[in-house]
Amino acid sequence: MIIQRFLYCRIRNSLAIGCLLLALTGQAFADETKILVLGDSISAAYGMSLEQGWVAKLAVYLKERDAGIQVVNASISGETTAGGLRRLPLLLQENQPSMVIIELGANDGLRGYPLNALYDHLKGLVEMAQQAGAKVILLPMEIPPNYGTRYTSGFRESFRQVALETHCILAPFILDGVATNPTLMQDDGIHPTVEAQPLLLDNVLPTVIAALDKS
């Protein structure tokens, strides 16, 4: 009887320790969850400190809600889709994100790059992230109408087509309600101001939250 009681206590204690280890391991995985943002100057907080940009505000939003999610901002001003393709493999290897937000293409359009190259690069970025096990949110961009109807419409369609073919998530235009308001744009007419950053986050946040809820 004493031996049985001893064995029962040993088994019970072992199970308790095992459950504790599982809980701690689960918490560790949660703490290591990462969102990688791969963008250009819009996400690199051009003309202001990095902490004032919408990506930093996303990180603060998630931290305040104890979401256990780290946001890594790998955005560079002037970045193109081709540049993103060159950098993404190492970024995926180093960070192993569960979600990748791609905000690229505007510089391709402003420089008049061929639309087929834009499409190929965007699709390559999405598929590369998906193959690494990440959920992908694609942020569509827009270019000024002075580039001509054919080019601007083809530019816009490239994002929709990539999302359709790769089954990634196509978010609303991040500069919606901002790009057409001069008071929310810097003097160059291209980059949003500090005051516009919360609006940029508002445009993106519902898509990010919905994607996280489905993870």
N, C-alpha and C positions, 0 to 999 in steps of 0.2 A: 504493500500500500504506500509506504514511504517512497519507494523507488518510482512508483507510478506518478505520485504527486510531484516528485522532483523533475521527472521527464516532462510532465505537463507544464510546469513553470518554465522549463528551458525552451519548450516549443512556443509557449505564449510570448516569452520575451524575444525570441528570434523573429516571430511574426511582427511584433511591435516595432522592432528595429528595422525590419525589412520595409514596413509601411512608411516609416519615417524617412528612410533613404529614398524611397520612390517619390515621396512628396518633395524632398529637397531637390532631387534630380529634375522633377517636373518644373520646379520653380527656377532652377538654373537654366533650363531650356527656354522658359518664358522670358527670363532676363536677357537672353542672348538673341531674341527675335529682332531682326533688323529690317528696316525699310531703306533701300538705297535709292537716292534721287540722282538721276543722271540728266543734267540739263545744261543750259547755256546761261547767259547773263540774267535772264528772267528769274532763274532759280539761284544764281550766284550772288544775288543782292547787289547788282551793279549800282554804283553811286551812293552806297550806304554801307554800314557795317554789316557783317554777315549775320549778326544776332538780330538785326532788324528785318531780315527777309522772311518771306512766307514759309520757307522750309524750316527755319529756326522756330517760327511760331507753331508749326505743326508739331515739332519735337516737344515744345512746352505744353501744348494742348494734351498730348498723349502722356507726358510725364505727370501732369497735374491730376490725371485720372488713373494713375498707377497702372497704366496699360502694360508695363513691362516690355516696351518696344523702344529700341534705339533707332534714331533717324540719322543716316549717314548722307551728308551732302557732298556729292562728287561732281558738282556742277562747276563749269569753267566759262567765263565770259568769252564770247566769240566761238564757242564750240560748234562743230557741225556734226551731222550724223556719221560722217566718215571718221571723224575724230573720236566720237563716242564708241564706234565699233572697235577702234584700236585699243581703247582703254578698258572696255567692259570686261574682257576675259580676266584680267588681273583683279579688277574690282570684285567680281563674283567670287574669285578664289579667296581673296583676303577677307571678305565680309560674309559670304554665304547668306545673302539676304533671303527672306521669305517673300518679300515683295520688292519689285523694282518699278519706280515711277520714271518714265521716259519723257523728258520735256526738251526735245530737239527738233530741228528742221527749219526754224525761223531764219537762221543764218544761211542755210542752203538756198532758201527762197530769195532772200535779200541780195544774194550774190548771183541769182539767176542760174543756179545749177540745174542740170537736166532733171526732169521729173522722174524719169525711170530710175535714175541713181538714188533720188530721195526715197522712192518706194522700196528699192532693193535694200538700202541701208536701214530704213525703219523696220522692215520685215526681219532683217538679219539681227537687229538689236533685240527685238521681241522674242524671236525664236531662241536666241542664245540664252536669254534670261530664263525662258520657260524650260529649256533643256537642263538648266542648273537647278530646277525645282522651284523657281520663284513665280509668284503670281505677278502679272504685268498690268500696269495702268499706263495707257498712252495718252499724253496730253496733246491734243491737236493744236496746231498753230495757224495763224493767218498772216497774210502779207498785204501791203497796201494795194488798192485797185489800179494804181498807175502801171502795174506790171502787165496789165491786159487781162481781159476776161478769161481767155483760154488758159493762160498760165495760172492765174489765181484760183480758178475753179478746179483745175487739175491738181494744184497744190493741195487744196482742201480735200479733194477726193482721195488722195494718196493715203491720208491718215485713216479715213473711213474704210478703205479697201484693205489696208493692212490689218485693222482690227477685225474686220469680217473674216479674213482668211486665217488669222492666227487665233481667233477666239479670245483675244485679250480684251481688257476693259477700256473702252473709249470714254474718256472724261469730257465734261463740257470745256469750252474754250476758257483758259485760265484768266485771260484779260477781258472777259465779257463784262461790260459795264464800266471798264477802266480805260481801254484803248481809245474809246471815242470821247472821253472826258479830258480835255486839256489840263484841267486843274489837278488831275491825278497822274499826269505824265510829266517826266522830267523835260528839260528844255530841248532835248534832242528829239522829242516826240516818239521815241521808241521804247524807252524804259520807264516803268511805273515808279512813282515816288514812294517815300517811306509811308505816307498816309494811305497808299493804295494796297500795301501788303496784307492787311487783314481781309480786304476784299478778295485778293487772290486766294488766300486760304479758304475763304467762304465758298469760292467757286470749286475748289478741289476737295475740300474736307468731306462732303457727303459721299463722294465716290470712294474715298479712302476708307471711311468708316464702314460702308456697305461691304467693301471687299474684305475687310478684316473680320467682319461678322460672319462671313461665309467661309472663312479659313478653317 
